[in-house]
């Protein structure tokens, strides 16, 4: 007679590596640099996006709109302001995730923060493209 295997399967949920699982102190030693780097970059990007938000909300002209049809130009400013708000909030989330990473707590939140940091809309790629450029002659 057939007997199904026991559930959950016997054995550790995560196989131990060659040296066994990391202790909390070993994990913190490996995560402190990436956590601090993520917090610093996200903190700077919060400032960049808040500056962009203030500049665009107060009426500063947005560069690189020369090839855009006039009916679309009226949507550029609200869209840019919404992107700045979203990106600033996403980077606040990244700072919270970086703090949790350094504290070696809430692994899922730290992982989500790293994933959000990889989204180009919330990184320096968006910051450099939204910063207005001086007119060239």
C-alpha positions in Angstrom: 0.0 0.0 0.0 1.2 3.5 -0.9 1.9 6.0 1.8 2.5 9.6 0.9 5.6 11.3 2.2 5.3 13.1 5.5 4.6 16.8 5.3 6.6 18.9 5.9 9.6 16.9 4.8 12.1 16.0 7.5 15.2 18.0 7.7 16.1 21.7 7.9 14.1 24.2 6.0 17.3 25.8 4.7 20.3 23.7 4.1 23.3 24.8 6.1 26.3 26.1 4.1 29.8 24.8 4.4 30.3 26.6 7.7 26.7 26.2 9.0 24.2 29.0 9.4 25.4 32.5 10.1 25.1 33.9 13.6 23.5 37.3 14.1 26.8 39.0 14.5 28.3 37.4 11.4 25.2 38.5 9.4 25.4 42.0 10.7 29.1 42.2 9.7 28.2 41.2 6.2 25.2 43.5 6.0 26.5 46.7 7.6 28.2 48.2 4.5 25.3 47.5 2.0 22.8 48.8 4.6 24.7 52.0 5.3 25.3 52.6 1.6 21.6 52.1 0.8 20.6 54.5 3.6 23.1 57.2 2.4 22.2 57.0 -1.3 18.5 57.0 -0.5 18.9 59.9 1.9 20.6 61.9 -0.8 17.9 61.0 -3.4 15.2 62.1 -1.0 16.9 65.6 -1.0 17.2 65.6 -4.8 13.6 64.7 -5.3 12.3 67.2 -2.7 14.4 69.8 -4.5 13.0 68.8 -7.8 9.5 68.9 -6.4 10.0 72.4 -5.0 11.5 73.6 -8.3 8.8 72.1 -10.5 5.9 73.0 -8.3 7.0 76.6 -8.2 7.0 76.9 -11.9 10.5 76.3 -13.0 10.6 75.4 -16.7 11.1 71.7 -17.4 13.9 70.9 -19.9 13.7 68.6 -22.8 10.2 69.4 -23.9 11.1 70.7 -27.3 9.8 67.7 -29.3 6.7 67.1 -27.2 3.3 68.1 -28.8 1.6 71.1 -27.1 -1.4 69.0 -25.9 1.0 66.7 -24.0 3.1 69.5 -22.5 0.3 70.4 -20.1 0.6 66.9 -18.5 4.4 67.0 -18.1 4.5 69.1 -15.0 1.8 67.2 -13.0 3.4 63.9 -14.0 6.9 65.1 -13.0 5.6 66.3 -9.7 3.9 63.0 -9.1 7.0 61.1 -10.0 9.0 63.2 -7.5 6.6 62.5 -4.7 6.6 58.8 -5.5 10.3 58.6 -5.7 10.8 60.5 -2.4 8.4 58.2 -0.6 10.1 55.2 -2.2 13.4 56.4 -0.9 12.0 57.0 2.6 11.0 53.3 2.4 14.5 52.4 1.4 16.0 54.2 4.4 13.6 52.3 6.7 14.6 49.1 4.9 18.3 49.9 5.2 17.9 50.5 9.0 16.3 47.1 9.3 19.1 45.5 7.2 21.8 46.9 9.5 19.8 45.8 12.6 19.4 42.3 11.0 15.7 42.4 11.4 12.7 42.1 9.1 14.5 40.3 6.3 11.5 40.7 3.9 11.5 44.5 4.4 15.2 44.7 3.8 14.8 42.6 0.6 11.9 44.8 -0.6 14.0 47.9 0.0 16.7 46.5 -2.2 14.2 45.7 -4.9 12.7 49.1 -4.8 16.2 50.7 -4.9 16.7 48.8 -8.2 13.7 50.5 -9.9 15.1 53.2 -12.2 12.3 55.6 -11.4 13.5 55.9 -7.7 17.2 56.0 -8.3 19.8 58.5 -9.6 18.8 57.6 -13.2 15.5 59.5 -12.7 17.2 62.2 -10.6 19.6 63.0 -13.4 17.0 63.0 -16.1 14.6 65.3 -14.2 17.1 67.9 -13.2 16.7 70.9 -15.5 19.5 71.8 -17.7 20.8 75.2 -18.5 19.9 76.4 -22.0 22.7 75.9 -24.5 23.6 78.5 -27.2 
